[in-house]
Amino acid sequence: MMQVRFRDMSRLLPRGPSRRALLALGLAGFALPATAQRSGLLTLRATFGERGAEIAQDLVWRIYSVRGTDAQLVQQSVEARPNFALAPGEYAVHASHGLATAIRTVTVTEIGTAAVIPINAGALVVTGHIGGPERPMPPARQALRLFIPTANNSEGRLVTSVLRPGSVLRLPEGTYHLVSSYTGTNSVVRSDVKVETGKVTEAAVNHRAATMTLKLVRNVGGVALAGTQWTIETPGGDIVAEAVGAFPNVDIAEGAYTVTARHNDREYKGQMKVEGGVNRDFEIIVD
């Protein structure tokens, strides 16, 4: 352990007139600052809109000094209620809550300044199911994209293409266009969602799709023929799925399709109707 004592340095000087002279000489070598640096304390907190509750998490604060048209970042914090020691003057306060932001100009004085920054922010949570709520969609099979609509274009401006099902996305208040894709299928659901300040919008997307098991058989309920090549087309001739095998499973959107089976250089066709949430076998019988 180290013990430290502070003693009056004047006691180290010799006594008598020479002591006063040495003190004068010693003090002459030190220059006191003309004016000490003054500072004021800026205390901040954020609320959901002008009259909403206080925002207690997921905040990022950035403080910019303002000199004419120039702004320079001077401090930042991720605390809910930060305190900044700043020289008196004018500052721009930038607060972000997820993708929602707000900017306010504040004047810091020596006696301190407190400011409340309202942010018009809400949140969005998206989940999915297949055919009905009793069959939740595996999160890994749901791909989500979110857009801000523009004039004559619902997908005008992309907000994010990496939104994870069940996660919370904090957004500015407004109306958005949501596109949900059931990956590995042709099922795509588009809808508009509204985000309100201080509220969480929970959007459950229902994909009207099903799993169809394809079989090429010689008679109803017979043994499926191995090595069959499958093509599934829309009434307009667009190919939506292809497969190879005796009984492949195909996830596909609700609707009517033309199915082509190829086996031993022969083609067989059938009309398949898919109902959302109804998984079943589909057989084509060899003539």
C-alpha angles and dihedrals in degrees: 000000000000122000119204126194127186117215133186105267091213089072089066092063124087118261125248133046093320088061092060091046092051090048090053091049092047094050090047089065093061123076117200116217112261093227129009116234108263123212141177132208119245113200118192140186133167133222136194098260124321096309105021133110122285117273106238103180147025095039128146118193125196124184120203126190112226122217110168106299094344124095125187127190108241106164142002139186143179096207120119092232108021127185120210125194104214139166111256112272146083122315139177114228116206116192124183130189107184105306093340117096141178133191126202133173116228134181115223117210132186092254091057136258131235122195136180115210116203115211120193094219136145134162140243129211119184128194132167142212136186116239094334146358091273090069110054116199115243105251090229089061096052118084116190133197126180126202140183107229119234131190109309092349123087090189095047102133125020114227098177140341096187101065109143120219111255095016124119117247114191111214142172114264112273148085120298136185115234124201116192121188126193096219117230091027139072092246113123125166122195124192143153119244129192123217117201128196113267094006136101115228111210111200118190111192118205114207110201095215140122143192113252123194110211121213134176107203139170092226138007110293091004130140114293115243115243124231095032118156116216134201124181119197137181119239086262092058099255113145110231101170142010130190144166127215148064096284113002120179116232124190108211141164123258113275146079122300142177112234122201121195120192120197130159092352093306129112127219125185135199140172114240126195118199123201120196113259094005109115114192148141122274117202132193113196119219109238 
